[in-house]
Amino acid sequence: MAECETRMVEREASVQGREKAVARREQAADRRETVADAREEVADRRETVADAREQAADRREQAADERETHLAAWEERVDSRSRNLGVLAASIERRTQESIDRGRVLVAASTARLDRSEAALARTASRTARQQREIDRQVATGERDRERAAVPGPEGAAPASVASTEEPNPAATGPVLT
C-alpha cells in the first residue's frame, strides 16, 4: 500500500514537472510570437513608406514625361519652321542630339521605374512569406494546445474537456437494440 502511494506521489510530481515544462515552453513560444509580431509590424511600416516613395517617384516621372512630350512637340514645330525658313542644319543637328539625350534620360527613368516595380514585387513576396509564417505559428500553437489538452491528468484519465469531446464507442456499450 505504501509502495502504491509512493508511486502516486512520484507520478504526481512527474506530472507537475511536465506541466511546468509545458508552461515554460508555452511562455517561450509566446515571447517568440510577440517578437515575430513586432518584426512584422516594422516590416509593414517600412513597406508602407517604400510604397509611398514609389508613388511619389511615379508622379514625378509622369510629370517629367508630360513635360518631355510637350517639349518634343514644341521642338517639332520649331524645326518645321526652321526648315521652312532655311535655318542652318547645325542648329537642327544640335536639337536632334539634345532630343536623343533626353530620350536616353527617359530610358534611364523607365529602367528605374522597372527596378522599383521589381522591388515592390519582392516586398509583396516577402509579405506573403511573413503571413505564411504567422499562419504556421498559429497552427503550431493550436496543435500544441490540443496536445496539451490530450495529456492525461495525474489519475491517468484525460481532462474533462477532452473526455467530453470524444465520440461514444458503441462497441464498448454493447449492441444497440432497435
Buried (B, 14 or more C-beta within 10 A) or exposed (E): EEEEEEEEEEEEEEBEEEBEEBEEEBEEBEEEBEEBEEEBEEBEEEBEEBEEEBEEBEEEBEEBEEEBEEEEEEBEEBBEEBEEEEEEEEEBEEBEEEBEEBEEEBEEBEEEBEEBEEEBEEBEEEBEEBEEEBEEBEEEBEEBEEEBEEEEBEEEEBEEEBEEEEEEEEEEEEEEEE
